[in-house]
Amino acid sequence: MRDLKKKEVELWFLDSSEESPDLPDVLSIDELTYADKLSTSVAKENYKRSRNQLRWLLSAYLDTEPKLIRFSYGAHGKPMLFHPKTRLQFNLSHSKDSLLFAFSLNRVGIDIEKMDDRKTFETLAEKYFSKNNQKMLASLSEKNRIEFFFKIWTASEAYIKGQGESAFLIEKIRELIAFKKNGSEFTIGNWSICSLHIKKEYAASLAVEMKEPEIKILSL
């Protein structure tokens, strides 16, 4: 059984482009039914892979058979542990071939994104970013603009996922995201927002409801 201390946040990273653990399928009927309703085969496989891996990770923290774990869902769809009863909090994110899981004793959100060199990022920044962050973005080189854009983007996604709020609040939340040009961490109230270096060409951020978290990054 894995024990988490009060200030610890454990992050587990899985790169499916490399050899990954071959785990038995422990998905519930509800999860399999949900996967079948997804529109593409890629989406179905990504969902099943992420949820299966999540169950195995949770079983290590909870000392419970992965098939016995039950979830409930918040008003905006955030999964939470229903059985067994525990203080453990978790969140997960995937992008392309990368999966990232976060575990903490406090509310937590995680986001990972492939940093595509997409033409639309400046338009999105104009629409969703605060004036200060737009000015910061404009002052950077093209390569650094892309990296800064995804730093802000993943930070806001992680924060909203951690709170379990609606995506409709994302514009308001991005007004609060205030990384300095070369900064990797800041706080909003009791929340710590941390930019993470997980994999080349990917951006990732963690949001956790505590000050000065002790972050461990582990590989599967």
C-alpha positions in Angstrom: 0.0 0.0 0.0 1.3 3.5 -1.0 1.1 6.1 1.7 0.8 9.8 0.9 2.0 12.4 3.5 0.0 15.6 4.1 2.1 17.8 1.8 2.9 15.2 -0.9 1.5 15.1 -4.4 2.4 12.1 -6.5 2.3 12.3 -10.3 2.4 9.3 -12.5 3.4 9.6 -16.2 2.7 7.0 -18.9 4.1 7.4 -22.4 2.2 4.9 -24.6 4.6 5.4 -27.5 7.0 3.4 -25.4 6.6 -0.1 -23.9 3.9 0.2 -21.2 2.7 -2.2 -18.5 0.3 -4.8 -19.8 -2.4 -4.7 -17.1 -5.5 -6.9 -16.8 -8.8 -5.3 -17.7 -10.6 -4.2 -14.6 -13.1 -1.7 -16.0 -16.7 -1.7 -14.8 -19.7 -2.3 -16.9 -20.6 1.4 -16.7 -17.1 2.4 -18.0 -17.2 -0.1 -20.9 -20.7 1.2 -21.8 -19.5 4.8 -21.7 -16.5 3.9 -23.9 -18.7 2.3 -26.5 -20.6 5.5 -26.8 -17.5 7.6 -27.8 -17.4 8.6 -31.4 -14.0 7.3 -32.5 -11.9 4.2 -31.9 -9.0 6.4 -30.7 -11.2 8.1 -28.1 -12.5 4.7 -27.0 -9.1 3.2 -26.5 -7.7 6.3 -24.8 -10.6 6.3 -22.3 -10.3 2.6 -21.6 -6.5 2.7 -21.2 -6.7 5.7 -18.9 -9.4 4.4 -16.7 -7.9 0.9 -16.4 -4.6 2.4 -15.4 -6.3 4.7 -12.9 -8.0 1.8 -11.2 -4.6 -0.1 -10.8 -3.0 3.0 -9.4 -5.8 3.7 -7.0 -5.7 0.1 -5.8 -2.1 0.6 -4.8 -3.0 3.6 -2.6 -6.2 2.1 -1.2 -5.0 -1.5 -0.8 -8.2 -2.5 -2.5 -8.9 -4.7 -5.5 -9.2 -2.4 -8.6 -12.5 -3.9 -9.7 -14.1 -3.1 -6.3 -13.4 0.7 -6.6 -16.5 2.8 -7.3 -16.7 6.3 -8.5 -19.2 9.2 -8.1 -19.3 12.3 -10.2 -19.6 16.0 -9.4 -22.1 18.4 -11.0 -19.7 19.0 -13.9 -18.5 15.5 -14.3 -15.4 15.4 -12.2 -14.8 11.7 -11.0 -14.4 11.2 -7.2 -14.0 8.1 -5.1 -17.2 6.7 -3.7 -15.9 3.3 -2.5 -13.8 2.8 -0.5 -14.3 5.9 1.7 -11.0 7.8 1.8 -9.3 11.2 1.9 -7.4 10.5 -1.3 -8.1 12.9 -4.2 -7.0 12.2 -7.8 -7.2 13.7 -11.3 -6.0 12.6 -14.7 -5.3 14.1 -18.1 -4.2 12.7 -21.5 -2.9 14.2 -24.7 -1.9 12.2 -27.8 0.3 9.4 -26.4 0.8 10.8 -22.9 -1.2 10.1 -19.7 -0.7 12.0 -16.5 -2.3 11.1 -13.1 -2.2 13.1 -9.9 -2.8 11.9 -6.3 -3.0 14.0 -3.2 -4.8 14.3 0.2 -6.1 17.7 -1.0 -8.2 18.7 -4.0 -6.1 18.4 -7.1 -6.2 19.0 -10.9 -3.8 18.1 -13.6 -3.5 18.9 -17.3 -1.1 17.9 -20.1 -1.1 19.2 -23.7 0.9 18.5 -26.8 2.4 21.9 -27.8 1.2 21.9 -31.4 2.5 24.8 -33.5 -1.0 25.7 -34.2 -1.8 29.0 -36.0 -4.8 29.7 -33.7 -3.0 30.1 -30.4 -2.7 33.9 -30.7 -6.4 34.2 -31.5 -7.3 32.1 -28.5 -5.0 34.2 -26.3 -6.7 37.4 -27.4 -10.1 35.8 -26.5 -9.3 34.1 -23.2 -6.1 35.6 -21.7 -5.9 38.6 -19.4 -4.5 41.9 -20.8 -1.3 41.4 -18.8 -0.7 37.9 -20.1 -1.4 39.1 -23.7 1.3 41.7 -23.3 3.6 39.1 -21.9 2.9 36.9 -24.8 3.5 39.6 -27.4 7.0 40.4 -25.8 8.3 36.9 -26.5 9.9 35.2 -29.5 7.6 32.9 -31.5 9.0 29.7 -29.9 8.6 31.2 -26.4 5.1 32.5 -27.2 4.0 28.9 -27.9 5.5 27.6 -24.7 4.0 30.5 -22.6 0.6 30.1 -24.2 0.5 26.4 -23.2 1.8 27.2 -19.7 -1.2 29.5 -19.2 -3.6 27.1 -20.9 -2.7 24.0 -18.9 -2.5 26.0 -15.6 -6.1 27.2 -16.1 -7.3 23.8 -17.1 -5.7 22.2 -14.1 -7.1 24.8 -11.7 -10.7 24.4 -13.0 -10.4 20.6 -13.0 -9.1 20.7 -9.4 -12.1 22.7 -8.3 -14.5 20.6 -10.3 -16.1 23.7 -11.9 -17.7 24.2 -15.2 -15.6 25.0 -18.3 -17.9 28.1 -18.7 -15.9 29.7 -15.9 -12.6 29.3 -17.7 -12.4 32.8 -19.0 -12.8 34.2 -15.5 -10.2 31.8 -14.2 -7.6 32.7 -16.9 -7.8 36.3 -15.6 -6.3 34.9 -12.3 -3.4 33.0 -14.0 -0.3 35.1 -13.5 2.9 33.3 -14.3 5.9 35.6 -14.5 7.9 35.3 -17.7 10.3 32.7 -16.4 8.2 31.6 -13.4 7.0 28.0 -12.7 4.7 28.5 -9.7 2.3 30.9 -8.1 -0.7 30.8 -5.8 -4.4 31.7 -6.0 -5.9 31.7 -2.5 -5.0 28.4 -0.9 -4.2 26.8 -4.3 -0.7 26.3 -5.7 -0.4 26.3 -9.5 2.8 24.7 -10.8 4.2 24.3 -14.3 5.7 20.9 -14.9 8.4 19.6 -17.2 7.2 16.1 -18.1 8.1 15.4 -21.7 9.7 17.3 -24.6 7.1 19.2 -26.8 4.4 18.8 -24.0 3.2 21.4 -21.5 1.7 20.3 -18.2 0.4 22.0 -15.0 -0.7 20.9 -11.5 -3.2 22.7 -9.3 -3.5 21.6 -5.7 -5.3 23.0 -2.7 -2.3 23.6 -0.4 0.8 25.8 -0.1 4.3 24.5 -0.9 3.4 21.0 -2.1 6.0 18.4 -2.3 5.7 17.0 -5.8 7.0 13.7 -6.9 7.0 12.7 -10.6 7.1 9.0 -11.3 7.0 6.9 -14.5 4.9 3.9 -15.3 
